[in-house]
Amino acid sequence: MQRELILGIPALGMLSLLLVAVFTMYILQQYYFGIFIAILYVVMRILTKKDPYLIDILIEHVNQKDFLVP
């Protein structure tokens, strides 16, 4: 069974990329940032070519709560 991908990357990765693009390009009117978004999309697509769960694992790791032992 294959993983469902939107344009080659996971849905959560595509959603975050779309939100960053909308915020920077339309709200802040920084249209040159579209080049950065395109490069980021290509990098995300290359990373998920072999492992489609990589972006989800990275996002989960960033959101994970840190437990510091005194």
C-alpha positions in Angstrom: 0.0 0.0 0.0 1.4 3.4 -1.0 1.3 6.5 1.0 -0.9 9.3 -0.2 1.2 12.3 -1.3 0.1 15.7 -2.6 2.4 16.7 -5.5 5.0 14.3 -4.2 5.1 15.4 -0.5 3.0 14.6 2.5 -0.2 16.6 3.2 1.1 18.2 6.4 4.3 19.3 4.6 2.3 20.7 1.7 0.0 22.6 4.1 2.9 24.2 6.0 4.6 25.1 2.7 1.4 26.6 1.4 0.8 28.6 4.6 4.3 30.0 4.6 3.9 31.0 0.9 0.6 32.7 1.4 1.8 34.6 4.5 5.0 35.8 2.9 3.9 36.5 -0.6 0.4 37.9 -0.2 0.2 39.3 3.3 3.7 40.7 3.5 3.9 41.3 -0.3 7.4 39.8 -0.6 7.0 38.2 -4.0 10.6 37.3 -4.4 10.1 34.7 -1.6 8.4 32.5 -4.2 11.8 31.4 -5.4 12.6 30.2 -1.9 9.3 28.4 -1.7 10.0 26.6 -5.0 13.5 25.6 -3.8 12.0 24.4 -0.5 9.4 22.3 -2.4 12.1 20.7 -4.6 14.2 19.8 -1.4 11.1 18.4 0.3 10.3 16.3 -2.8 13.8 14.9 -3.0 13.8 14.0 0.7 10.5 12.2 0.4 11.4 10.3 -2.7 13.0 7.4 -0.8 11.1 7.7 2.5 7.6 9.3 2.2 7.3 9.5 6.0 10.4 11.7 6.5 8.7 15.1 6.6 6.0 13.8 9.1 8.8 12.4 11.3 10.7 15.7 11.2 7.5 17.7 12.0 6.6 15.3 14.9 10.1 15.6 16.3 10.0 19.4 16.3 6.6 19.4 18.0 7.7 16.8 20.6 7.9 18.0 24.2 11.4 18.1 25.7 11.9 16.4 29.0 14.9 17.7 30.9 16.1 15.6 33.8 17.7 17.6 36.6 
